[in-house]
């Protein structure tokens, strides 16, 4: 319904929209009465911006639903996360610029550690280096013997993450994750949930079996866990849906894959937060919409490192003047989901959001954090509706109806 309405309302103009995503920014206090990571951080620039912005606590998907990174980001881009949900494997393949074909079956790989009983002791294999990952992928590629008629690709993503791509006829995507997302238990067996995926599940099971044998002499990465099985198909682009020439600045492959999936132009991968902001500055005149992604807030949350997450929030805050000084017509600061250090994982909690333009009703919050945002005018919003608000504040939507 929204697309049917929007297609007749879109106006193209010269306004600029910047979406800043601090991945996993939302948090929890680690002691009773304490602050969240965002609340504990010294963020004078974000606080000043919040005072003259509309703010709130948004639902990434729906109340009580813990989102994955894929659907949570698609929602921020204005794509219904249920209608457009896609497995993480395709996003990983796109993010590493793999030449993916229609019908390819993709899965996200975690190199992991298992003990002699086959139980998982570390789902991330100690966060091995990307260089070590490349060595392991090469080892698997050289030794896995695929079934006749099936091509197997295993490609490095980053650190402990890789991507498995299967190419052949009749490879259905209905296979649950083999990663149980907890330690102390065995990986889950690959089984199809629909008959059209039975062939693929059998091939995946054989690949896992061979991989375990190939990696058995490794100290840390002696097992692979698979997530997000999906077949590749194309999506309507941000320009087709919203009339925006979009540019993505992100370092991690999966988020680059998400941006590529919806037709954003990708900046070269950067290594630091400072480089990301410099990339934004250099390309600001060329595009209408900018997705700027900061990853470490999520990584430190998953590691349970409250103080490190606070520090990276403070680092991004110090960079905010460089973004503000570009004078975007709309500036949004938010996250895809909460990753509280207390939980060491994604959570279902609402997420803080800040939307600045000349046309907002200012909430005059004293600090940008979860406690203050709950009183903001955007509270109760769903992430998927953020894009239309951005378009409206950029004066890119006509009136609906007579």
Backbone torsions as a table, in degrees:
resi	resn	phi	psi	omega
1	UNK	NA	-43.7	-178.5
2	UNK	-60.6	-42.5	-179.5
3	UNK	-63.2	-38.0	179.0
4	UNK	-63.3	-37.6	178.1
5	UNK	-72.1	-47.5	-172.1
6	UNK	-65.1	-35.0	-173.0
7	UNK	-58.7	-26.3	179.4
8	UNK	-97.3	-2.5	-176.2
9	UNK	-106.9	-17.6	-173.6
10	UNK	-63.5	131.8	172.9
11	UNK	-118.4	132.8	175.3
12	UNK	-95.6	128.4	177.6
13	UNK	-145.0	-166.3	-175.4
14	UNK	-99.6	12.8	-177.8
15	UNK	-72.2	155.9	-177.3
16	UNK	-118.2	134.9	177.1
17	UNK	-119.7	128.4	177.1
18	UNK	-119.6	122.9	175.5
19	UNK	-108.0	112.2	178.0
20	UNK	-101.1	119.7	-178.2
21	UNK	-114.9	113.8	170.2
22	UNK	-93.5	97.5	-171.4
23	UNK	-53.5	129.8	176.3
24	UNK	67.1	23.4	-173.4
25	UNK	-58.8	-41.3	-177.7
26	UNK	-57.5	144.2	-176.7
27	UNK	-147.3	-169.1	177.8
28	UNK	-137.5	154.9	172.8
29	UNK	-72.8	149.1	179.9
30	UNK	-98.6	-2.8	173.7
31	UNK	-141.6	151.9	-175.6
32	UNK	-58.0	127.7	179.6
33	UNK	81.0	-0.3	-178.3
34	UNK	-84.3	178.0	-179.4
35	UNK	-91.0	158.3	168.7
36	UNK	-73.6	176.0	177.1
37	UNK	-59.1	-42.9	179.4
38	UNK	-67.8	-38.4	178.2
39	UNK	-67.2	-34.3	-178.9
40	UNK	-77.7	-22.5	-176.9
41	UNK	-73.6	144.9	173.2
42	UNK	-85.7	108.5	-173.0
43	UNK	-130.2	64.6	-176.5
44	UNK	-60.6	-34.0	-177.7
45	UNK	-74.3	-43.1	175.9
46	UNK	-66.4	-36.4	179.3
47	UNK	-64.2	-43.4	178.6
48	UNK	-63.4	-39.5	179.1
49	UNK	-68.0	-40.4	-179.6
50	UNK	-61.1	-33.8	-177.8
51	UNK	-59.5	-33.9	-176.4
52	UNK	-111.0	22.8	-178.9
53	UNK	-120.4	169.7	163.6
54	UNK	-89.2	133.6	-175.9
55	UNK	-132.6	174.0	176.7
56	UNK	169.8	-176.4	173.7
57	UNK	-115.1	115.3	-176.0
58	UNK	-96.6	156.6	169.1
59	UNK	-90.4	120.1	177.7
60	UNK	-61.4	-43.7	178.9
61	UNK	-125.7	-68.3	178.9
62	UNK	-161.5	160.6	-178.8
63	UNK	-53.9	129.7	176.2
64	UNK	84.0	-5.5	-177.6
65	UNK	-94.3	123.5	175.5
66	UNK	-86.8	117.5	-174.1
67	UNK	-90.3	147.8	164.8
68	UNK	-77.6	166.9	-178.0
69	UNK	-64.8	-35.1	-178.4
70	UNK	-62.1	-62.3	-179.7
71	UNK	-61.9	-33.5	-179.5
72	UNK	-64.9	-41.1	177.8
73	UNK	-72.5	-40.7	178.0
74	UNK	-58.2	-37.8	176.4
75	UNK	-61.6	-44.0	178.2
76	UNK	-60.9	-31.6	179.0
77	UNK	-81.6	-1.2	178.2
78	UNK	93.2	15.7	179.4
79	UNK	-104.3	125.4	179.1
80	UNK	-54.9	118.9	-172.5
81	UNK	-69.8	-15.7	176.2
82	UNK	-86.6	-47.9	-179.2
83	UNK	-64.6	-39.1	-173.5
84	UNK	-105.2	14.0	-177.0
85	UNK	-60.5	137.7	179.0
86	UNK	-141.5	147.6	-177.7
87	UNK	-64.9	153.6	-174.9
88	UNK	-65.4	-26.0	-178.0
89	UNK	-60.3	-43.8	178.5
90	UNK	-62.4	-40.6	-179.9
91	UNK	-64.1	-39.2	177.4
92	UNK	-63.7	-43.9	-179.6
93	UNK	-62.9	-44.3	177.9
94	UNK	-64.6	-38.4	-176.4
95	UNK	-65.8	-25.8	177.9
96	UNK	-99.0	10.9	178.6
97	UNK	61.4	32.4	174.3
98	UNK	-68.3	142.1	-178.6
99	UNK	-78.2	76.0	-173.5
100	UNK	-77.5	143.5	-177.9
101	UNK	-115.9	154.8	176.4
102	UNK	-57.4	130.2	179.8
103	UNK	93.6	-13.7	176.0
104	UNK	-57.5	141.7	175.7
105	UNK	-102.7	122.6	-174.7
106	UNK	-120.3	149.7	174.9
107	UNK	-145.4	145.0	173.2
108	UNK	-77.8	136.0	179.5
109	UNK	-109.9	132.8	164.4
110	UNK	-109.1	122.3	165.0
111	UNK	-71.1	134.6	-173.9
112	UNK	-138.4	170.7	177.5
113	UNK	-114.4	130.7	172.4
114	UNK	-121.0	155.0	179.0
115	UNK	-90.9	-173.7	-176.7
116	UNK	-65.6	-21.5	178.0
117	UNK	-88.7	0.5	179.1
118	UNK	84.2	9.8	179.8
119	UNK	-91.0	145.3	-177.0
120	UNK	-74.7	126.0	176.0
121	UNK	-107.6	-19.4	177.4
122	UNK	-155.3	113.0	-177.5
123	UNK	-70.0	-15.0	-176.4
124	UNK	-119.3	12.1	176.0
125	UNK	49.9	41.5	178.7
126	UNK	70.1	20.1	-175.9
127	UNK	49.8	58.8	-179.8
128	UNK	-54.1	160.9	-179.4
129	UNK	-72.7	159.3	177.3
130	UNK	-63.4	-35.9	177.9
131	UNK	-63.8	-41.9	176.3
132	UNK	-63.3	-39.0	176.9
133	UNK	-57.6	-45.0	-179.8
134	UNK	-60.8	-40.8	178.7
135	UNK	-62.2	-42.7	-178.1
136	UNK	-68.4	-40.4	177.8
137	UNK	-62.9	-41.2	177.4
138	UNK	-62.2	-42.0	178.9
139	UNK	-61.3	-42.2	179.2
140	UNK	-68.8	-45.4	-179.4
141	UNK	-58.6	-38.4	-176.5
142	UNK	-76.4	-17.0	-172.9
143	UNK	-118.9	-19.1	177.7
144	UNK	-71.0	132.8	178.6
145	UNK	-107.2	102.7	-176.0
146	UNK	-75.1	160.2	174.4
147	UNK	-66.8	146.8	-179.4
148	UNK	-55.7	133.7	179.3
149	UNK	88.4	-0.2	-178.5
150	UNK	-118.8	129.5	172.1
151	UNK	-97.9	137.2	-179.8
152	UNK	-120.0	125.7	176.7
153	UNK	-120.2	130.3	174.1
154	UNK	-126.2	114.0	-170.8
155	UNK	-124.2	142.0	178.1
156	UNK	-66.2	136.1	171.0
157	UNK	-103.9	-75.4	177.3
158	UNK	-168.4	140.0	179.5
159	UNK	51.8	-121.5	-175.9
160	UNK	-85.2	1.2	-173.5
161	UNK	-99.9	140.1	176.1
162	UNK	-142.0	-177.2	-177.4
163	UNK	-135.3	133.9	175.3
164	UNK	-107.9	127.2	177.1
165	UNK	-124.7	128.1	176.1
166	UNK	-112.4	134.0	-179.0
167	UNK	-126.0	127.8	-179.5
168	UNK	166.9	-178.2	-177.8
169	UNK	-84.2	142.1	169.5
170	UNK	69.7	36.1	-179.0
171	UNK	-100.5	92.0	179.9
172	UNK	-74.0	158.5	-172.6
173	UNK	-99.1	-0.2	-171.8
174	UNK	-85.6	73.2	178.8
175	UNK	-131.5	118.7	178.3
176	UNK	-65.7	162.3	178.5
177	UNK	-58.6	144.1	170.6
178	UNK	-91.1	-8.9	176.5
179	UNK	-86.6	114.1	-179.7
180	UNK	-75.3	-6.9	-178.9
181	UNK	58.3	31.7	169.7
182	UNK	-154.9	157.9	-177.7
183	UNK	-102.6	164.4	-179.6
184	UNK	90.5	0.7	177.3
185	UNK	-131.4	170.4	-179.5
186	UNK	-82.2	154.8	172.4
187	UNK	-58.3	156.1	179.8
188	UNK	-83.6	139.6	178.3
189	UNK	-70.1	141.6	178.8
190	UNK	-74.7	116.0	179.4
191	UNK	-137.5	138.8	178.8
192	UNK	-75.6	144.3	174.1
193	UNK	-101.4	-7.4	174.0
194	UNK	-138.5	151.2	-173.5
195	UNK	-61.9	-30.8	-178.0
196	UNK	-72.2	-4.7	178.9
197	UNK	-110.8	5.3	-177.1
198	UNK	-62.9	-44.6	179.0
199	UNK	-59.3	-46.1	-178.8
200	UNK	-63.7	-41.3	-179.6
201	UNK	-62.6	-39.0	178.2
202	UNK	-65.9	-40.7	178.4
203	UNK	-65.6	-43.8	178.8
204	UNK	-61.3	-43.5	178.7
205	UNK	-59.7	-40.3	179.3
206	UNK	-68.7	-38.7	177.7
207	UNK	-63.3	-42.3	177.9
208	UNK	-62.5	-43.3	179.5
209	UNK	-61.4	-46.2	179.0
210	UNK	-65.4	-40.5	-178.8
211	UNK	-62.4	-41.2	179.4
212	UNK	-60.9	-39.8	179.1
213	UNK	-69.1	-42.2	-178.7
214	UNK	-65.2	-35.2	-174.7
215	UNK	-96.0	4.9	-171.2
216	UNK	-61.6	-23.8	-178.6
217	UNK	-91.8	3.3	179.7
218	UNK	-81.5	141.5	-179.1
219	UNK	-70.6	-42.1	-175.6
220	UNK	-111.3	-59.5	-173.9
221	UNK	-87.3	76.8	-176.8
222	UNK	-108.9	16.1	179.7
223	UNK	-158.2	154.9	171.8
224	UNK	-117.6	141.2	174.7
225	UNK	-117.4	137.3	-173.4
226	UNK	-116.4	139.9	-178.9
227	UNK	-140.1	155.3	168.2
228	UNK	66.1	47.4	177.2
229	UNK	-61.9	133.7	-180.0
230	UNK	-161.4	144.3	169.3
231	UNK	-87.6	147.3	-179.0
232	UNK	-84.2	134.9	167.9
233	UNK	-149.3	158.7	-172.8
234	UNK	-82.3	155.6	178.0
235	UNK	-115.6	154.4	170.0
236	UNK	-65.8	143.3	-173.4
237	UNK	-86.1	164.7	175.7
238	UNK	-60.7	-37.1	179.2
239	UNK	-69.4	-39.9	178.5
240	UNK	-65.2	-39.6	-175.7
241	UNK	-85.3	-37.9	-170.8
242	UNK	-123.0	-0.8	179.1
243	UNK	70.1	28.1	-175.1
244	UNK	-113.3	130.8	168.9
245	UNK	-85.1	110.8	-167.4
246	UNK	-109.9	146.3	-176.7
247	UNK	-132.1	131.2	-176.8
248	UNK	-113.3	133.4	178.0
249	UNK	-122.9	104.2	-176.4
250	UNK	-152.3	147.9	-178.3
251	UNK	-96.9	-36.6	-175.2
252	UNK	-81.0	136.0	-174.0
253	UNK	-55.6	-39.7	-175.3
254	UNK	-62.8	-38.2	-178.5
255	UNK	-74.5	-30.8	172.2
256	UNK	-65.9	-38.1	177.4
257	UNK	-64.4	-41.4	177.1
258	UNK	-59.5	-46.3	-179.8
259	UNK	-63.8	-42.9	179.7
260	UNK	-64.1	-37.3	-179.3
261	UNK	-57.7	-35.2	-178.3
262	UNK	-103.2	19.8	168.5
263	UNK	84.0	17.8	176.9
264	UNK	-79.2	145.4	172.0
265	UNK	-75.2	133.8	-176.5
266	UNK	-97.0	131.3	169.3
267	UNK	-74.2	154.6	172.3
268	UNK	-55.2	144.4	-178.7
269	UNK	-60.2	136.4	-179.4
270	UNK	-109.0	166.4	-176.9
271	UNK	-110.3	-25.7	-175.9
272	UNK	-129.8	162.7	176.8
273	UNK	-62.9	-38.0	178.3
274	UNK	-61.5	-40.6	178.8
275	UNK	-64.7	-36.1	179.1
276	UNK	-63.7	-44.1	179.8
277	UNK	-66.8	-38.7	176.7
278	UNK	-62.5	-38.7	178.0
279	UNK	-63.5	-40.3	176.3
280	UNK	-59.8	-46.4	-178.3
281	UNK	-61.6	-41.8	-176.7
282	UNK	-68.9	-26.3	-174.5
283	UNK	-110.1	8.2	-169.7
284	UNK	-63.7	-31.0	-177.3
285	UNK	-80.8	-12.5	-169.6
286	UNK	-92.8	-17.3	-172.7
287	UNK	-134.1	170.7	-179.2
288	UNK	-99.0	-32.7	-170.4
289	UNK	-133.5	133.8	-176.1
290	UNK	-127.8	126.2	174.2
291	UNK	-105.3	114.7	-178.7
292	UNK	-115.7	116.8	-170.9
293	UNK	-113.2	125.9	174.3
294	UNK	-112.2	122.9	-169.8
295	UNK	-91.6	-33.9	-164.1
296	UNK	-65.2	-23.2	175.2
297	UNK	-59.1	-38.1	178.5
298	UNK	-72.7	-44.1	-177.7
299	UNK	-59.9	-45.5	-179.5
300	UNK	-69.6	-32.5	174.5
301	UNK	-62.5	-44.8	179.0
302	UNK	-65.9	-28.3	177.8
303	UNK	-80.4	-7.2	-177.2
304	UNK	74.2	21.0	-175.8
305	UNK	-99.4	86.7	-176.3
306	UNK	-58.1	-49.6	-174.7
307	UNK	-67.1	-37.5	178.3
308	UNK	-66.0	-36.8	177.0
309	UNK	-65.1	-40.8	176.0
310	UNK	-58.2	-45.4	-176.3
311	UNK	-63.6	-40.0	-178.6
312	UNK	-72.4	-32.1	173.4
313	UNK	-60.8	-44.2	179.6
314	UNK	-64.2	-36.1	178.6
315	UNK	-64.8	-45.0	178.4
316	UNK	-63.1	-39.0	178.3
317	UNK	-58.7	-39.4	179.2
318	UNK	-65.8	-23.8	179.1
319	UNK	-87.4	-14.1	-175.1
320	UNK	-58.5	-37.8	178.4
321	UNK	-56.1	-35.3	178.3
322	UNK	-63.7	-34.3	177.9
323	UNK	-76.4	-44.9	-179.8
324	UNK	-61.3	-38.6	-177.8
325	UNK	-67.4	-14.6	173.3
326	UNK	-72.0	-16.0	178.9
327	UNK	59.1	52.3	173.7
328	UNK	-63.1	147.7	179.5
329	UNK	-68.9	-31.8	174.7
330	UNK	-134.1	129.1	176.8
331	UNK	-126.6	122.1	179.4
332	UNK	-117.1	133.5	173.3
333	UNK	-124.1	123.6	-178.3
334	UNK	-162.0	-160.3	176.1
335	UNK	-143.9	170.9	178.2
336	UNK	-83.1	-36.0	-178.3
337	UNK	-162.1	172.2	173.2
338	UNK	-89.1	140.8	171.4
339	UNK	-132.8	78.3	-178.0
340	UNK	-66.8	133.7	175.7
341	UNK	-59.0	-29.2	179.3
342	UNK	-60.8	-34.6	-177.6
343	UNK	-98.3	-18.8	-177.1
344	UNK	57.9	32.8	-178.5
345	UNK	-164.8	168.9	170.1
346	UNK	-58.3	154.9	177.2
347	UNK	-140.3	174.0	-175.5
348	UNK	-88.8	0.1	-172.7
349	UNK	-68.2	152.3	175.7
350	UNK	-63.4	159.7	-172.4
351	UNK	-119.2	141.4	178.9
352	UNK	-71.2	142.9	179.0
353	UNK	-142.1	144.8	178.5
354	UNK	-132.7	127.7	178.1
355	UNK	-128.2	116.1	179.9
356	UNK	-111.9	134.1	165.7
357	UNK	-159.4	175.1	177.7
358	UNK	-71.0	-10.6	-171.0
359	UNK	-111.2	6.3	-178.5
360	UNK	-82.2	158.8	167.1
361	UNK	-85.7	114.3	-173.0
362	UNK	-71.1	129.0	179.8
363	UNK	-86.0	-15.9	176.0
364	UNK	55.6	42.5	176.4
365	UNK	-72.2	146.6	-178.4
366	UNK	-84.7	-22.7	178.9
367	UNK	-149.6	144.3	176.2
368	UNK	-89.0	94.3	174.6
369	UNK	-155.6	174.1	-175.0
370	UNK	-61.7	-38.1	-177.6
371	UNK	-63.4	-47.0	-179.0
372	UNK	-75.4	-36.1	-177.4
373	UNK	-64.5	-24.0	-179.0
374	UNK	-62.3	-20.7	179.3
375	UNK	-92.9	0.5	-175.0
376	UNK	-79.6	161.4	-174.8
377	UNK	-71.2	-15.9	-179.9
378	UNK	-93.6	0.2	-180.0
379	UNK	-60.2	137.0	-177.3
380	UNK	92.7	-9.9	176.5
381	UNK	-65.7	150.0	170.9
382	UNK	-99.2	143.2	-176.1
383	UNK	-53.0	-35.9	-176.0
384	UNK	-63.3	-20.5	-179.3
385	UNK	-91.5	-1.4	-178.8
386	UNK	-66.4	-36.8	-178.1
387	UNK	-62.3	-43.9	-179.3
388	UNK	-66.9	-34.2	174.4
389	UNK	-63.6	-41.3	177.6
390	UNK	-62.4	-44.6	178.9
391	UNK	-61.7	-42.1	-179.7
392	UNK	-63.8	-44.7	-179.6
393	UNK	-70.2	-20.7	174.1
394	UNK	-89.1	7.2	-179.7
395	UNK	57.4	40.1	-179.3
396	UNK	-107.6	13.7	177.8
397	UNK	-129.1	131.5	173.2
398	UNK	-78.3	169.9	175.9
399	UNK	-67.2	143.7	176.9
400	UNK	-93.5	122.4	176.1
401	UNK	83.2	175.8	-176.0
402	UNK	-71.9	NA	NA
